[in-house]
Amino acid sequence: MKQPHGLVAPFAALAFSLVFRTAPADEARAPTRAEAEVMQVTQDACQAFLKADVAGAEALLLPGFTLVNSRAVVQSRDEVLAELRAHDPVYSEFRNHSMNAHVFDDAAVVQGITTVKGRSGDQTFDVNVRFTDTLIREKGKWRLIVSHVTRIPG
């Protein structure tokens, strides 16, 4: 099977380093410039969804992007963009917080919590989800290739 972007080795290194980290998970330190940059990309994606900015989302989501949503359904980039175009759901809040990032050459992982409020059809929602976003840097620009969210109970 063809491996996209030849990133098998960086992702293997990433997985190894995340499993065998020596620093405590709650260690407080300022993010590096690269970590802050990838966290900002995830914030920019939140703003694109909040504003239903299809062009903004297209610029941030690589072709081949997939989202595992809070219902455990895998959505393609086209499906995610179609929701934005249809304005369903409509968001009143969409923001990431409590984030950390790991950057490895041209691959990065950002984890945190997303607070999402809004309406889909007749139903309102107000949820927090834990997210893991995987980003790839191409031509000097960070873009999202995979996002996975899990609803936080409560």
Secondary structure in CASP SS format (residue, H / E / C, confidence):
PFRMAT SS
TARGET T0000
AUTHOR 0000-0000-0000
METHOD secondary structure of the structure
MODEL  1
M C 1.00
K C 1.00
Q C 1.00
P H 1.00
H H 1.00
G H 1.00
L C 1.00
V H 1.00
A H 1.00
P H 1.00
F H 1.00
A H 1.00
A H 1.00
L H 1.00
A H 1.00
F H 1.00
S H 1.00
L H 1.00
V H 1.00
F C 1.00
R C 1.00
T C 1.00
A C 1.00
P C 1.00
A C 1.00
D C 1.00
E C 1.00
A C 1.00
R C 1.00
A C 1.00
P C 1.00
T C 1.00
R H 1.00
A H 1.00
E H 1.00
A H 1.00
E H 1.00
V H 1.00
M H 1.00
Q H 1.00
V H 1.00
T H 1.00
Q H 1.00
D H 1.00
A H 1.00
C H 1.00
Q H 1.00
A H 1.00
F H 1.00
L H 1.00
K C 1.00
A C 1.00
D C 1.00
V H 1.00
A H 1.00
G H 1.00
A H 1.00
E H 1.00
A H 1.00
L H 1.00
L E 1.00
L E 1.00
P E 1.00
G E 1.00
F E 1.00
T E 1.00
L E 1.00
V E 1.00
N C 1.00
S C 1.00
R C 1.00
A C 1.00
V C 1.00
V E 1.00
Q E 1.00
S E 1.00
R H 1.00
D H 1.00
E H 1.00
V H 1.00
L H 1.00
A H 1.00
E H 1.00
L H 1.00
R H 1.00
A H 1.00
H C 1.00
D C 1.00
P C 1.00
V E 1.00
Y E 1.00
S E 1.00
E E 1.00
F E 1.00
R E 1.00
N E 1.00
H E 1.00
S E 1.00
M E 1.00
N E 1.00
A E 1.00
H E 1.00
V E 1.00
F E 1.00
D C 1.00
D C 1.00
A E 1.00
A E 1.00
V E 1.00
V E 1.00
Q E 1.00
G E 1.00
I E 1.00
T E 1.00
T E 1.00
V E 1.00
K E 1.00
G E 1.00
R E 1.00
S E 1.00
G C 1.00
D C 1.00
Q E 1.00
T E 1.00
F E 1.00
D E 1.00
V E 1.00
N E 1.00
V E 1.00
R E 1.00
F E 1.00
T E 1.00
D E 1.00
T E 1.00
L E 1.00
I E 1.00
R E 1.00
E E 1.00
K C 1.00
G C 1.00
K E 1.00
W E 1.00
R E 1.00
L E 1.00
I E 1.00
V E 1.00
S E 1.00
H E 1.00
V E 1.00
T E 1.00
R E 1.00
I C 1.00
P C 1.00
G C 1.00
END
